[in-house]
Amino acid sequence: MANRHSRILDRALTRLKLRQLRLLVAVGTHGNIQNAARELGISQPAATKMIQDLELDFEVKLFNRTNRGVVPTVFGETLIRHGKLIFAQVSNAAQELDDLNEGNAGRVVIGTLLAASTSLIPAAIKILLEDRPNVAVKISEGTNEVLMPGLLSAEIDMVVGRLPAHRHRDKIIQEKLFEDRILAVVGTQHPLAARRDVSFAQTKPFGWILPPLETTLRRQIDHFFVGQQQYAPPVMIESVSYLANRTLLQSRNLIGLLPAEVVAQDIANGHITPLDWTVPFGTGSIGVSFRAEGALSPAGRAFKAALHRAAAARPISSP
């Protein structure tokens, strides 16, 4: 086994060409060698020969032929995934060189979950730009289901927010920043806004703003609702947009379940108010996920350090 690995590694280092990997990824995308060959501007026989050479070098079958084209084998899917990662890293290197050439001190791409978007990330960016004023920063917002594939394929440098409970943990490094909890919040006009010791039964006539189905928090909410005599809200809105959620809370008698970190400033400013009801689920760690320390650029490492400084400096809020 060791000899086979050494043999294949030697071939890959001495014979593998990026053009072959480009073709491999294109065939996986199109499911058709002819269309992939056209994309790369080569003939179909030449493309077929390149795939055959790859199979000989790696000693595995990469595609199965079907009536509709070709389908990657498990070996093909693995090599395609690594090929995409290689191209993402090359793209990142080219982007970083371009940023440096333009006078920017590097570039960092941040994926943000709702729990980190309103205060933690802005505070960390402020710290980063004080030390590195020319860093280029890009922020992408979404759920773990959307952001983690981008992290694994190197399109995103790190994801900041609630740490995923189980998925992807074997492929990423996680660093905890602080613990956060979930609050039930309403607009100041809501009939329950001024009530003390609100019971869950009192919330039942009202609609709820909830996170998407694929999130850990939503699974906890659904489990809780099932335990409350199969409770189903009369109105249910799924949203990860805090701006939309805040407007809905202020204009409709809805109840939102949101991280305390997210709503702290709006509660302090009197825009929304927490229900006097302790949410019996949702406590979790806010942190940063990344592929490996060596995969982070200097700008990425600087931003991660800024996250830790921002987390340590955050006020302990108790709405």
Beta strands, then each sheet from edge to edge (+ up, - down):
strand 1: 63-66
strand 2: 69-72
strand 3: 107-112
strand 4: 136-141
strand 5: 158-162
strand 6: 173-180
strand 7: 182-187
strand 8: 207-210
strand 9: 236-238
strand 10: 254-259
strand 11: 272-274
strand 12: 284-290
sheet 1: 1+ 2-
sheet 2: 4+ 3+ 5+ 12- 6+
sheet 3: 9+ 8+ 10+ 7- 11+
end
